[in-house]
């Protein structure tokens, strides 16, 4: 498609700058600072890196003078537009917890001055598109990101002289500036003079272009630009074969190269810091000394930190090799399933700014070249985004039931309307101001409130378990994909629960038992540590005589008075107790589910008739913090319930 | 009560045996019904007969008094007292926890049959090994404390 293109003189760049600055718009662009070209607010064109260029190599970045006055005669510096829209740290909401136990939450949404970005490379425009997809244009619209990002004018610059670390052409991100920019500049500096070809890519760009002094670009000039871009595409410093790359990387999860890379990788997170598309984040709940006034902040978080894989006080990815693998497989693999495109735009920053000079392209090639790909899930269809403020609403504890020595069920009234809409298997984000927030499965609807069964395993869950009737807490959600209630209807259903894993299954069981016509044959196999740890004892006893319901309970160890089964829950699964035609839903520790899936498969239940629920400590529950990534899936959005064949290639593996 | 060879065919340990071997063993076996609470053997008892659960439930406990702990219950088709096949003393106390029907066979007869026909012996021991291996895996899973704090 041919866009309207003007030829303007170098001096006309000042007019463009002035146009961009109209309506108190802040113009951001590249400038030389601290020995690097960084993005910053600019006062004039003169602050652009005129006459500078950069020299890049693995682990190396240096500025040098050019022998001309090119304005955009460099590749990319360490900074990208990312922090303008997704700042390294920001407050999501303020919260208070009063002495009477009541809580309040006040969202913090910025209202920044509108921005114009001048001189954005194609790779960074592509990265902005990716970030838009993560934060704004998919299922959830994050209002803080949107407030900063909406109404931003983007003036891109075609990359006519890519650097030695560049591979945007392989990633389909450049060198031509594409969708996402309003104007695209091509800088020409030769014996004929110093000019810019300015191409309008949007109506807004067209409006700006019409106000610039210049002539319509000639055919020769357009040909020059296109040939220069084609030449740039051919002269990329690096190339990467991306055909079926996600499947090839996931087929190579056990490649010895991951360990070899770990011997060089410092796990410092520099690569993720300079990456223009990395979006993972963590959160904190700083408070005043009395704990009455607090805030909930979000901060960039690298997948190279132990915190990023935190789950119940340990980390799911303890080794550097696992963290590097997580980063690379996510960037080049999982992203495609999650967002419909690769997460890498080929800017090469992670290579230049790696203190060890690890070359991501070389590593990915060494690992994935020649590997037969596994089948990856197709990208989920994007639904219309709904506003997600990430701010809890208050909920009041209606009832508190002690289930065992360390497990409590809270029935919560959602303020202000008492709504109880959720699907069995979904979860809420429960929070206490100044303490924190965590995903907690919904364990039922008692007719008055929504129940949550919580085990005290850390600071937050201990505080939640200690809440009394009338106290308040924060709730977000419900989130996630629940149990496949429709698919379970009609035939035998096997329910296998381990420990507190019965909680996310309870409402599914209640609904099935309440509708025996639809669910004529339900069998619960429940394992717990000891008889004292069995949950919902009274309720389970009340179910025993229901027609079409079988209950099998076992414990790991018991005193001599226990007359029930003793041993692992898988021992209860036998041809006599599990019909081969059954569908099964499972919840419990991962290792228990792994053994259970195998046992059920031996009894004739294929992976396509088994569903498991995964546990990860997500921070946002909207697919934007990256904490709950499980291979190509987000546990918060794609799960927590998965049909087993969706996760079978990952299940039971360490370090994912 | 006498035991039909067909009953032994239902037990994994004897399933691989030729018909005549099962018939010979059946002739040596007896069937007994035991009420809940019946003690089949005590921890530390010398080796003796081996038992197989036809129905009901047997619980194995270790230790005595308040410190006694049940670590496994045995379901239909499972062997009770496998250690006797190795000539070892009983490793746990076996108590009927739900009224049970048991097949009892002197361990010495099983072993004699095995020695007489090594192919039969291999098949029986392979099955016994399988059951003991399953229990080992189960025990390891129990040691993981699957449902504990970190789970």
Interface residues (C-beta under 8 A of the other chain):
Chain A: X312 X313 X314 X406 X455 X457 X498 X499 X500 X501 X527 X528 X529 X533 X554 X556 X557 X558 X559 X560 X562 X563 X564 X565 X566 X567 X568 X570 X571 X574 X576 X588 X589 X591 X592 X595
Chain B: X36 X57 X59 X60 X61 X68 X69 X70 X71 X72 X73 X75 X76 X95 X97 X98 X138 X141 X142 X144 X145 X146 X147 X148 X149 X150 X151
